[in-house]
C-alpha cells in the first residue's frame, strides 16, 4: 500500500474514532453537554415510538427517582432509592402546599446503576447508603432527584441532603463527601444537580438555614472552595457559562441571580424579583445567558436574557430592558418546573399546566402565546430537540412532537402509559426515557 494511502487511511481512522467518542456525542449531565436540551441530529433518532415500537431495549429500575440518565461512551448511569416498605407513590399535578409531614417509612437503599447502552444489560449496581429516611420530601419528588454528572472517567452522584459519591466506570467507589442535611422550604428537600468544570465538581445547596455553593476536587473529594449565599431554598442546577469574555458559574436564586468565577468569587449579582420557587436552570444560546423562574402562584414569572461582561450589582434602577447588561426581559414568560428550550432562533417555554409559548430568542418579542397540548396534559420534564423537531414529555408519559417555527403545530404523540417526570437523555442515536418504573432506550433499527 502506498505511503500516502496509508497516511490517509490512518487519518480517516483517527477521525472516525474521535467522532465516535467526541464529547458532544455523550450526554454527561442534566440536559446534555451544553445544558440546553438540544441533541446532535442522528438518523436513528425516531419521531415515533410506543412501549414496543422503536424500542431498542427496556429495563426495570427499582425504587423511585426523578434523576435523569447520563451517558458516556457505552455506559448509562442512573440513580434511585428503593424502600423495604410501601409508601405513597409520587403523583402528577401541582402541589401548592407543604411537603409530606413525616419521612417515608421503612429502610431505604440509595442506589447507583450502570447499564450497557447497546444492550440494556446491567453492568453493575452499588448501594451507597441504607437507613430509614430522616427528612421528608415534596409529595411529587423522590430521594433521588439530582441527576449525576460524568467526565468520562468517573461518575459523580449527588443525593441531596445526604452526600456526593464518586465511582469509576467499573463501579468502584473512589470517594465520598458527606452532606449535613439542612431544613428546606416546606420540607421539600433538595433537587439541584451537580455540574463539572475541569477537575471541579460544583453544586449548590440552598436551604432555610445556611445556603452555599461549593467545589469539590474531582480526584480526591476534598473541598476546593465554599462560598456562602444569602439565599433561601432553590432547586435549579447551576450553569457553567463559557462566553466570549470569560467562564462563569451562574446560579438562579430567589433573592439574587448570581455569577461566580471558577474559584467561587462573586462576579455579579442582580435582584430579578424572581418568583417564589426557583426550579428552571440557566443555560446559554446565541451568546446570551437565559435565566427564569415561574412559580404558578406568582404574577411575576420573569425571563432575562443577559449579555456577557457584567460586574458588581447590576440590579436595574429602571426598566430591566433598558439595562446595558440585559438583551431582553419578559415579565411572564417562565415555566414553574421545566427549563426552557432555545432551538434555532426561537425561545420555547413549556408550562406545567399543559401549554407552551414561543418568543424570539434574540429580541424577546412574542411569536405566539399559550398553546395547549391536551385538556389534561401536565409537564415537569424539560423539553428537548433533535432532527428539526421539538419534543415535550408529559407527566402521563406522552411525548408531543412539535414543528419549530412561528406557528404551533403538533405533528405527533408517542405514549408510554406511565408517569414521567424525568428529562430524557440522547446519545448516539439513542433516546433514553425514564418512567416511574422503567428505563427505555428508543432508537430506529
C-alpha positions as CSV (number, residue, x, y, z in Angstrom):
1,X,0.0,0.0,0.0
2,X,1.5,3.4,-1.0
3,X,2.7,5.6,1.9
4,X,0.3,8.4,1.1
5,X,-2.7,6.0,1.1
6,X,-1.6,4.6,4.4
7,X,-1.5,8.1,5.9
8,X,-4.9,8.9,4.5
9,X,-6.3,5.7,6.0
10,X,-4.7,6.4,9.4
11,X,-6.1,10.0,9.3
12,X,-9.6,8.6,8.5
13,X,-9.4,6.1,11.3
14,X,-8.4,8.7,13.8
15,X,-11.2,10.9,12.7
16,X,-13.7,8.1,13.0
17,X,-12.5,7.2,16.5
18,X,-12.6,10.9,17.5
19,X,-16.1,11.3,16.0
20,X,-17.4,8.2,17.8
21,X,-16.2,9.3,21.2
22,X,-16.4,13.1,20.8
23,X,-17.8,14.7,24.0
24,X,-20.8,16.2,22.1
25,X,-22.0,12.6,21.4
26,X,-22.2,12.0,25.1
27,X,-24.9,13.2,27.5
28,X,-22.9,13.8,30.6
29,X,-25.2,16.0,32.8
30,X,-28.7,17.3,33.2
31,X,-30.0,18.5,29.8
32,X,-26.9,17.3,27.9
33,X,-23.4,18.6,27.2
34,X,-24.5,22.2,26.7
35,X,-27.2,22.1,29.4
36,X,-29.8,23.2,26.8
37,X,-31.7,20.0,25.8
38,X,-30.5,20.1,22.2
39,X,-29.0,16.9,20.9
40,X,-26.9,16.2,17.8
41,X,-29.1,15.1,14.9
42,X,-28.9,11.4,14.1
43,X,-30.6,9.2,11.5
44,X,-31.6,6.6,14.2
45,X,-33.4,9.1,16.4
46,X,-37.1,8.5,15.9
47,X,-40.1,10.8,15.9
48,X,-42.5,7.8,16.6
49,X,-42.4,5.3,19.4
50,X,-44.5,3.3,21.9
51,X,-43.9,0.6,24.5
52,X,-42.9,-1.7,21.6
53,X,-42.3,0.4,18.5
54,X,-38.7,1.5,18.0
55,X,-37.8,0.2,21.5
56,X,-34.1,-1.0,21.4
57,X,-34.4,-2.2,25.0
58,X,-36.3,-1.6,28.2
59,X,-35.3,-2.4,31.8
60,X,-37.0,-2.2,35.2
61,X,-35.5,0.3,37.6
62,X,-36.0,-0.5,41.3
63,X,-37.3,2.2,43.6
64,X,-38.2,5.8,42.7
65,X,-36.1,8.6,41.3
66,X,-36.5,11.5,39.0
67,X,-32.8,11.9,38.3
68,X,-32.1,11.8,34.6
69,X,-29.9,9.2,32.9
70,X,-26.5,10.3,31.8
71,X,-24.4,8.7,29.1
72,X,-20.7,8.4,28.3
73,X,-19.5,6.0,25.6
74,X,-21.4,2.8,26.1
75,X,-22.2,3.5,29.8
76,X,-25.6,4.7,31.0
77,X,-25.8,5.8,34.7
78,X,-28.8,6.4,36.8
79,X,-29.6,6.8,40.5
80,X,-32.6,5.7,42.5
81,X,-33.8,5.0,46.1
82,X,-35.7,1.8,46.9
83,X,-37.7,1.2,50.1
84,X,-38.4,-2.0,52.0
85,X,-41.8,-0.7,53.0
86,X,-44.7,0.5,50.9
87,X,-45.0,4.3,50.7
88,X,-47.3,6.8,48.9
89,X,-46.1,7.0,45.3
90,X,-45.3,10.3,43.6
91,X,-48.2,11.7,41.7
92,X,-48.6,14.1,38.8
93,X,-50.0,17.6,39.1
94,X,-49.4,20.8,41.1
95,X,-48.9,20.8,44.8
96,X,-49.3,24.3,46.3
97,X,-49.0,23.2,50.0
98,X,-46.4,21.7,52.3
99,X,-44.3,18.7,51.8
100,X,-45.1,15.3,53.5
101,X,-45.5,15.7,57.2
102,X,-43.2,12.7,58.0
103,X,-40.3,10.9,56.3
104,X,-41.0,7.9,54.2
105,X,-41.4,4.5,56.0
106,X,-39.0,1.6,56.1
107,X,-35.4,1.1,55.4
108,X,-34.3,2.8,52.1
109,X,-31.5,1.9,49.8
110,X,-29.7,4.7,47.9
111,X,-28.5,3.0,44.7
112,X,-26.4,3.8,41.6
113,X,-26.9,1.7,38.5
114,X,-24.9,1.3,35.3
115,X,-26.3,-0.2,32.1
116,X,-24.8,-1.0,28.7
117,X,-26.1,1.4,26.1
118,X,-26.1,-1.2,23.3
119,X,-28.0,-4.0,25.1
120,X,-29.5,-2.6,28.3
121,X,-27.6,-5.2,30.3
122,X,-27.0,-4.1,33.8
123,X,-23.2,-3.8,34.3
124,X,-23.2,-3.0,38.0
125,X,-25.3,-1.9,40.9
126,X,-24.0,-0.2,44.0
127,X,-25.6,0.8,47.3
128,X,-24.1,3.9,48.8
129,X,-26.4,4.3,51.9
130,X,-29.0,2.4,53.8
131,X,-31.3,3.7,56.6
132,X,-34.8,4.9,57.3
133,X,-35.0,8.4,55.9
134,X,-34.7,11.3,58.4
135,X,-36.0,14.0,56.2
136,X,-39.2,14.5,54.2
137,X,-39.7,15.2,50.6
138,X,-42.1,17.1,48.3
139,X,-45.1,14.9,47.5
140,X,-44.1,14.9,43.9
141,X,-40.4,14.3,44.5
142,X,-38.1,11.4,45.4
143,X,-34.9,10.9,47.4
144,X,-33.1,10.6,44.1
145,X,-34.0,13.7,42.1
146,X,-30.5,15.0,41.4
147,X,-29.0,14.0,38.0
148,X,-25.5,12.5,38.1
149,X,-22.6,14.0,36.1
150,X,-19.7,12.3,34.4
151,X,-16.3,13.3,32.9
152,X,-15.7,10.0,31.0
153,X,-13.6,8.6,33.8
154,X,-15.8,8.8,36.8
155,X,-19.5,9.4,37.6
156,X,-20.4,11.8,40.4
157,X,-23.7,11.1,42.0
158,X,-25.3,13.6,44.3
159,X,-28.0,12.6,46.7
160,X,-29.0,16.0,48.2
161,X,-29.1,16.2,52.0
162,X,-27.0,13.0,52.1
163,X,-23.7,13.2,50.1
164,X,-21.7,13.2,46.9
165,X,-20.3,9.9,45.7
166,X,-17.6,9.2,43.1
167,X,-17.4,5.9,41.2
168,X,-15.1,4.8,38.4
169,X,-16.7,3.2,35.3
170,X,-16.2,-0.3,36.8
171,X,-18.3,0.6,39.8
172,X,-15.5,1.1,42.3
173,X,-16.3,3.8,44.9
174,X,-13.4,6.3,44.8
175,X,-14.5,8.8,47.4
176,X,-17.5,10.1,49.4
177,X,-18.3,13.6,50.6
178,X,-21.0,13.6,53.3
179,X,-23.5,16.5,53.3
180,X,-25.1,17.8,56.5
181,X,-28.9,17.9,55.9
182,X,-30.5,21.4,56.4
183,X,-34.1,22.4,56.7
184,X,-35.6,23.3,53.3
185,X,-38.6,25.3,52.3
186,X,-41.8,23.5,53.4
187,X,-39.5,20.4,53.9
188,X,-39.4,19.8,50.1
189,X,-35.8,18.6,50.2
190,X,-33.0,19.2,47.7
191,X,-33.1,18.6,43.9
192,X,-30.4,20.7,42.1
193,X,-27.9,18.6,40.2
194,X,-24.1,18.8,40.2
195,X,-22.0,20.2,37.4
196,X,-18.4,19.8,36.3
197,X,-15.8,22.4,35.4
198,X,-12.4,20.9,34.6
199,X,-11.4,18.9,37.7
200,X,-14.1,20.5,39.9
201,X,-17.5,19.1,40.9
202,X,-19.7,22.0,41.8
203,X,-23.1,22.0,43.4
204,X,-25.5,24.4,45.2
205,X,-27.2,23.6,48.4
206,X,-29.8,26.4,49.0
207,X,-31.8,25.9,52.2
208,X,-33.5,27.7,55.0
209,X,-30.5,27.6,57.4
210,X,-27.2,28.4,55.6
211,X,-27.1,28.2,51.8
212,X,-23.8,27.7,49.9
213,X,-22.2,26.9,46.6
214,X,-19.2,24.6,46.8
215,X,-16.5,23.0,44.6
216,X,-15.1,19.5,45.3
217,X,-11.9,18.2,43.8
218,X,-13.0,15.6,41.3
219,X,-10.0,13.4,42.0
220,X,-9.9,13.4,45.8
221,X,-13.4,14.6,47.0
222,X,-11.8,17.3,49.1
223,X,-13.5,20.8,49.2
224,X,-11.7,23.2,46.9
225,X,-13.8,26.2,47.9
226,X,-17.1,27.0,49.6
227,X,-19.0,30.3,49.2
228,X,-21.9,31.2,51.5
229,X,-25.0,32.5,49.9
230,X,-27.6,34.9,51.3
231,X,-30.3,32.7,49.8
232,X,-33.3,30.6,50.6
233,X,-34.2,27.1,49.2
234,X,-33.9,26.7,45.5
235,X,-33.8,23.7,43.2
236,X,-32.2,25.0,40.0
237,X,-29.0,23.4,38.7
238,X,-26.1,25.9,38.3
239,X,-24.6,26.5,34.8
240,X,-21.0,26.9,33.5
241,X,-21.3,29.9,31.1
242,X,-18.3,29.9,28.8
243,X,-18.9,33.2,27.0
244,X,-16.6,35.3,24.7
245,X,-15.1,37.1,27.7
246,X,-14.7,34.5,30.5
247,X,-16.0,31.4,32.2
248,X,-18.7,31.9,34.9
249,X,-20.7,29.8,37.3
250,X,-24.3,31.1,37.1
251,X,-26.9,30.4,39.7
252,X,-30.6,31.3,39.9
253,X,-31.9,32.5,43.2
254,X,-35.0,34.0,44.9
255,X,-33.1,36.9,46.3
256,X,-30.4,37.3,43.6
257,X,-29.3,35.9,40.3
258,X,-25.5,35.4,40.8
259,X,-22.4,34.7,38.8
260,X,-19.2,33.4,40.3
261,X,-15.7,32.9,38.9
262,X,-14.2,29.4,38.8
263,X,-12.8,30.0,42.3
264,X,-16.1,30.8,43.9
265,X,-15.7,34.6,44.0
266,X,-18.8,36.7,43.1
267,X,-18.6,38.4,39.8
268,X,-22.0,40.0,39.5
269,X,-25.5,39.7,41.0
270,X,-28.9,41.1,40.3
271,X,-32.2,41.2,42.1
272,X,-34.5,40.0,39.4
273,X,-37.7,39.9,41.6
274,X,-37.7,36.2,40.8
275,X,-40.8,34.1,41.6
276,X,-41.2,32.4,45.0
277,X,-39.8,29.0,44.0
278,X,-36.7,28.7,41.7
279,X,-36.6,25.5,39.6
280,X,-35.7,26.1,35.9
281,X,-32.0,26.0,35.3
282,X,-29.9,28.7,33.5
283,X,-28.5,28.0,30.0
284,X,-27.0,29.9,27.1
285,X,-27.6,30.2,23.3
286,X,-26.6,32.8,20.7
287,X,-24.1,34.3,23.1
288,X,-26.8,35.1,25.7
289,X,-27.5,33.7,29.1
290,X,-31.1,32.9,29.8
291,X,-32.4,32.8,33.5
292,X,-36.0,32.5,34.5
293,X,-38.4,31.4,37.3
294,X,-42.2,30.9,37.1
295,X,-43.9,29.7,40.2
296,X,-47.6,29.3,39.2
297,X,-48.9,31.3,42.2
298,X,-46.9,34.4,41.3
299,X,-47.8,37.2,38.9
300,X,-44.2,38.0,38.1
301,X,-42.6,35.0,36.3
302,X,-39.6,36.6,34.6
303,X,-37.2,35.6,31.9
304,X,-33.9,37.5,31.5
305,X,-31.5,37.3,28.5
306,X,-28.1,38.6,29.8
307,X,-25.2,39.8,27.7
308,X,-21.7,38.9,28.9
309,X,-19.4,41.3,30.7
310,X,-21.3,42.3,33.8
311,X,-19.7,43.0,37.2
312,X,-20.9,44.1,40.6
313,X,-24.6,44.7,41.4
314,X,-26.4,45.1,38.1
315,X,-29.9,45.4,39.6
316,X,-31.7,47.8,37.1
317,X,-32.6,51.2,38.5
318,X,-35.4,51.5,35.9
319,X,-36.9,49.1,33.4
320,X,-34.9,45.9,33.0
321,X,-34.9,46.1,29.2
322,X,-33.1,49.4,29.5
323,X,-30.1,47.8,31.3
324,X,-26.9,47.5,29.2
325,X,-26.5,44.0,30.6
326,X,-29.9,42.7,29.6
327,X,-30.6,41.9,26.0
328,X,-34.3,41.4,26.7
329,X,-36.8,40.7,29.5
330,X,-40.3,39.2,29.7
331,X,-42.2,39.5,32.9
332,X,-44.4,36.4,32.5
333,X,-42.5,34.1,30.2
334,X,-41.1,31.4,32.5
335,X,-42.4,28.0,33.5
336,X,-42.5,26.6,37.0
337,X,-40.7,23.3,36.7
338,X,-39.4,22.8,33.1
339,X,-36.4,24.6,31.9
340,X,-36.8,26.5,28.6
341,X,-35.5,25.5,25.2
342,X,-33.8,27.6,22.5
343,X,-33.9,25.9,19.1
344,X,-32.9,27.9,16.1
345,X,-33.9,31.5,16.6
346,X,-36.8,30.8,19.0
347,X,-37.2,30.5,22.8
348,X,-39.8,28.0,23.8
349,X,-41.4,27.9,27.3
350,X,-43.2,24.7,28.4
351,X,-45.8,25.4,31.1
352,X,-46.6,22.9,33.7
353,X,-50.3,23.1,33.1
354,X,-50.1,21.8,29.5
355,X,-49.3,24.8,27.3
356,X,-46.3,26.2,25.5
357,X,-45.3,29.7,24.3
358,X,-42.7,31.0,21.8
359,X,-40.5,34.1,21.8
360,X,-37.8,35.4,19.5
361,X,-34.6,34.2,21.2
362,X,-32.6,37.4,20.3
363,X,-35.2,40.1,20.8
364,X,-37.6,38.5,23.3
365,X,-40.6,39.5,21.2
366,X,-43.5,37.2,21.5
367,X,-44.1,34.9,18.5
368,X,-47.2,33.2,19.8
369,X,-48.9,32.9,23.2
370,X,-50.2,30.0,25.2
371,X,-51.0,26.9,23.1
372,X,-52.5,23.9,24.8
373,X,-51.5,20.3,24.1
374,X,-54.4,18.5,25.6
375,X,-57.0,19.3,28.3
376,X,-55.5,17.0,30.9
377,X,-51.8,17.3,30.0
378,X,-49.3,18.4,32.6
379,X,-45.5,18.7,32.5
380,X,-42.4,18.5,34.8
381,X,-39.7,17.2,32.4
382,X,-37.8,19.8,30.4
383,X,-38.3,19.9,26.6
384,X,-35.7,18.6,24.1
385,X,-34.9,18.8,20.4
386,X,-33.2,17.0,17.5
387,X,-33.6,16.4,13.8
388,X,-35.5,19.6,13.3
389,X,-38.3,18.7,15.8
390,X,-39.3,19.7,19.4
391,X,-40.3,17.2,22.0
392,X,-42.4,17.7,25.1
393,X,-42.8,14.8,27.6
394,X,-45.9,15.0,29.7
395,X,-46.3,13.5,33.2
396,X,-48.6,10.9,31.7
397,X,-45.7,9.6,29.6
398,X,-47.0,11.2,26.3
399,X,-44.4,12.9,24.2
400,X,-45.8,15.6,21.9
401,X,-43.8,16.2,18.7
402,X,-44.0,19.8,17.5
403,X,-42.7,21.6,14.4
404,X,-40.4,24.5,15.3
405,X,-41.1,27.9,13.9
406,X,-43.6,30.8,14.0
407,X,-46.7,28.5,14.1
408,X,-47.6,26.0,16.7
409,X,-48.2,22.7,15.0
410,X,-48.3,19.3,16.9
411,X,-47.4,16.6,14.4
412,X,-47.4,13.5,16.7
413,X,-47.8,12.0,20.1
414,X,-46.0,9.0,21.5
415,X,-47.3,7.2,24.6
416,X,-45.5,5.1,27.2
417,X,-48.5,5.0,29.5
418,X,-46.7,5.6,32.7
419,X,-45.8,8.5,35.0
420,X,-42.8,10.5,33.7
421,X,-41.1,13.4,35.5
422,X,-37.5,12.8,34.4
423,X,-36.0,14.7,31.5
424,X,-34.7,12.3,28.8
425,X,-31.1,11.8,27.6
426,X,-30.0,11.5,24.0
427,X,-26.7,9.9,22.8
428,X,-25.5,8.3,19.5
429,X,-29.0,7.8,18.0
430,X,-30.5,6.6,21.3
431,X,-33.3,8.3,23.2
432,X,-33.4,7.3,26.9
433,X,-36.7,7.9,28.7
434,X,-37.1,7.2,32.4
435,X,-40.6,6.4,33.6
436,X,-41.7,5.7,37.2
437,X,-40.6,2.1,37.0
438,X,-38.6,1.6,33.7
439,X,-35.8,2.9,31.6
440,X,-36.5,2.9,27.8
441,X,-33.8,3.0,25.1
442,X,-35.6,4.2,21.9
443,X,-33.9,4.0,18.5
444,X,-34.7,3.2,15.0
445,X,-33.4,-0.2,13.9
